[in-house]
């Protein structure tokens, strides 16, 4: 069992109700340069390393697997050392990966002189600044990577849920997140927005109680994940029969 103590870290944890998570960096719109790496266990089973994330290892540049942990370096402008180092921990990430993400963040910060703010991010509690870096198109994916073995959705059909929550900090604007969910009818409700990608079609279902923020975010996510594809937008109390037919 691995225990990690980081007295200097800005800890971002799970919250209930409205968002109460403060940004670790203030008065910044997330437009600076950043890079992200995935935490991977070495073959000795004890140590870890950071593997840069690119389209060769991830299906989408702005998506993290919920079964993994990641370390992201962000600078407010080009040419600066990292101002904040986020270590994001997926809901299905192993205890080892979560611990290693914290250790590797400390090591990374030490390597650049110990000048960065270290910020732990729990999946589902991403702060506004973190989401701004992805221009609102940040997505979590089912599955993960164990060393070089990828566990991912391969049937050609993907369902995403776009959900907003109220926000009690910063500019008080709602925070919206997008997560891949299981492809079944029980995952769909009429309160949120859902994106459904099938081998032949792309849908956006806007539930009758969906917020403007959810609708706008869904458009951003579709443009980022499926560029060049035209989505059929559905509205109302329930999605169409064609939409439902693609689900279990």
QUIKATA-V81838 format. One line per field, one symbol per residue. ss: DSSP state (H for helix, E for strand, L for the rest). A space follows every 50 residues. Layout:
# QUIKATA-V81838
ss = ???
This chain:
# QUIKATA-V81838
ss = LLLLLLLLLEEELLLLLLELLLLLLLLLLLLLLEEEEEEEELLLLLLEEE EELLLLLLLLLLEEELLLEEEEEELLLLLLLLLEEEEEELLLLLHHHHHH HHHHHHHHHHHLLLLLEEEEEELLLLLHHHHHHLLLLLEEELLEEELLEE ELLLLLLEEEEEEEELELLLLLLLEEEEEEELLLHHHLLLLLEEEEELLL LEEEEEELLLLHHHHHHHHHHHHHHLLLLLLEEEEELLLLHHHHHLLL
